[in-house]
Amino acid sequence: MRISDFDFGLMSTWWTSKYLNFSLVWRAVWDRHDQEIRDGLKGLIQQDMNSMNIGYRKMDKATKIFLVSCVKTKQNSACEVSQLYTSDWFQKAKEYTERHCDKWYILFAKYGLIQPDEVLEPYEETLNTKKKPERIAWAEKVISDLEKIISLQDEVTVLAGLKYREFLKPWPEVRGNKVVIPLEGLRSGEQKRGFNENQ
């Protein structure tokens, strides 16, 4: 597959403009479903960052950031969101996350990206029943928040179902971050066993 002059022109225009809006880059690339364009654009992004001396610095320690999705079973009253969800899957995912992460956040269908010590009321909402445009809009909001907290050398681990990660995962990959999806493709029970086994 060959990158067209038009596609290359778009990437070159973005590169030379120094306008590092990764949300828009991710959206355009994901909609095209073109791996070659994604790879080419990723290279241009890294070149641009290197030229501005904000690229990957080996002396910086990578921060392991975990994103954990909300679930259905929850408390009946307001509390810290790390305590809000009571399902066995969430409890095991939280324990696994706290063993391995430097920082972690919860992906809320209603609010987006939330820190675990924030206090919220319980609610009933899920991405699993939302249409694709709504899921894309949700992902763009989360990405806007992630841009403020994730550095280029950070490692991003996502513990979430497909509907929660489908439009999030391409963004850090194109940006250059390492993305980990542990236990991908496993059923809920298999994932819980995996959380216990991967101490």
C-alpha positions, 0 to 999 in steps of 0.5 A: 500500500502506498501513501498518497501525495494527499495523505503525505501532504496532510502529515507534512502540514501537521508536522511543520505546523508544530501543532501537536494535537494528538487527539485529532491525529488519532481520530484521522488515523483511526478513521482511515484504518491504514496501518502504513499511514499510522506508521508514517505519521508516528515517525513524523511525530517523533521527528518533530518532538526530537527537533524540539528536544521534547522526545524520549529521554533515556534518563527519565524513568517510565511511569507505569499508568493503569486505566481500569474500567468501571463495572456494573456492581457498585455501592449504594452511596457516594464514596471514593471511586476506588471503593465504589465498585464491589464486583469480584472482577474489579476488586481483583483488577484493583489489587493487580493494578495497585501491585504493578502501577505507579499511578492509576485511573478509572474509566467512567462511562459518565465522567471519563477519566477519574482519579481513584481518590475522588468521591462520586455518587453511584450512577447507571451508565455504560459504554456497552450500550452506546453507539459508535459516535458516542463512544468516539466522543467519550474517547476524545474526552478521555484522551484530552485528559490523558494528554495532560498526565502521560509523558512520552516514555510512560507505559500505559496498561488498560484493564477494560473491555473492548468498548472502553479501549477500542478508540483509546488504544490507537492514541498512545500507540501512534504517540509512541507510548508502550501499550499493554492489554494484559489477558486480552481475549480472555473471559471474565473468569479467566481474567480473574485467575490471571490477575491472581497468577500474575503476582 
